[in-house]
Amino acid sequence: MADQLRLFPDLISCFFEEIVRLDSPFKLHSREVRRDCELGGFQLPKNNRLLLLWASATRDVDKFEHPDRLTLNRKHPKTHMGFGRGLHFCIGAVLARLEARVVLQ
């Protein structure tokens, strides 16, 4: 892998995204269900606890072909949940990507 990155430094960004996808710094959220609702086809009763495993989502077989494999040619390398999503997206993601690229280059 290191030899491949030396020969093709343009792959460093993809390598970093794969590392974040495989070993996400953003693991989970715990929430209390405040009202009866449905999420992804599951009924969630009020006052139950909900554990959202973002790290598990980065290995979803419906989203990633060979999800447990480090692959440098993924079609959309930044579609992982390694930095969260939406309101919970990591404010430092841009800086982390920049620092990683500089260090790896």
C-alpha positions in Angstrom: 0.0 0.0 0.0 2.8 2.4 0.9 4.5 1.8 -2.4 1.3 2.4 -4.3 0.8 5.8 -2.5 4.4 6.8 -3.2 3.8 6.0 -6.9 0.4 7.7 -7.0 0.2 10.5 -4.4 -3.2 11.5 -5.7 -4.5 8.5 -3.9 -3.6 9.9 -0.5 -6.9 11.6 0.0 -8.7 8.3 -0.9 -6.5 6.4 1.5 -7.3 8.9 4.3 -11.1 8.6 3.7 -10.8 4.8 3.8 -8.9 4.9 7.1 -11.6 7.2 8.6 -14.3 5.0 7.2 -12.7 1.8 8.6 -11.8 3.2 12.0 -14.0 6.2 12.5 -13.2 8.8 15.1 -16.9 9.4 15.5 -18.3 6.2 17.0 -21.8 6.7 18.4 -24.5 8.9 19.9 -26.8 8.0 22.8 -30.2 9.5 22.9 -33.4 9.3 24.9 -36.6 8.9 22.8 -38.8 11.8 23.8 -42.0 10.7 22.1 -43.3 7.5 20.4 -41.9 7.5 16.9 -40.6 5.3 14.1 -37.0 5.2 12.8 -36.0 3.1 9.9 -39.1 0.9 10.2 -38.6 0.3 13.9 -41.1 1.6 16.6 -39.3 3.6 19.3 -41.4 4.0 22.5 -41.1 7.2 24.5 -38.4 7.2 27.3 -36.4 4.4 25.7 -32.7 4.8 25.1 -31.4 4.8 21.5 -27.8 4.0 20.6 -26.8 5.2 17.1 -23.7 3.4 16.0 -22.2 5.6 13.3 -19.1 3.5 13.1 -21.2 0.6 12.1 -22.9 2.6 9.3 -19.4 3.1 7.7 -19.3 -0.7 7.0 -22.9 -1.0 5.7 -22.8 -3.7 3.0 -25.7 -1.9 1.2 -23.6 1.2 0.8 -20.0 -0.1 0.5 -18.9 -2.9 -1.7 -16.4 -5.0 0.4 -17.0 -2.8 3.4 -14.2 -4.4 5.5 -11.6 -3.9 2.8 -9.4 -0.8 2.4 -10.1 0.2 -1.2 -8.4 3.2 -2.9 -10.8 3.5 -5.8 -14.2 3.8 -4.2 -16.6 5.8 -6.4 -17.6 8.3 -3.7 -14.9 8.1 -1.0 -16.4 10.8 1.3 -19.8 9.2 1.7 -18.8 7.5 5.0 -20.1 8.6 8.4 -16.6 8.8 9.9 -17.0 12.5 10.6 -20.7 12.4 11.4 -23.5 13.8 9.3 -25.7 16.9 9.2 -26.0 18.8 12.4 -23.4 16.5 14.0 -20.8 16.8 11.2 -17.3 17.3 12.7 -16.3 21.0 12.5 -12.7 19.9 12.3 -13.1 17.5 9.4 -11.6 19.9 6.8 -8.6 20.5 9.1 -8.1 16.8 9.7 -8.1 16.1 6.0 -5.6 18.8 5.4 -3.3 17.7 8.2 -3.5 14.1 7.0 -2.6 15.0 3.4 0.4 17.1 4.5 1.7 14.4 6.9 1.2 11.6 4.4 2.7 13.5 1.5 
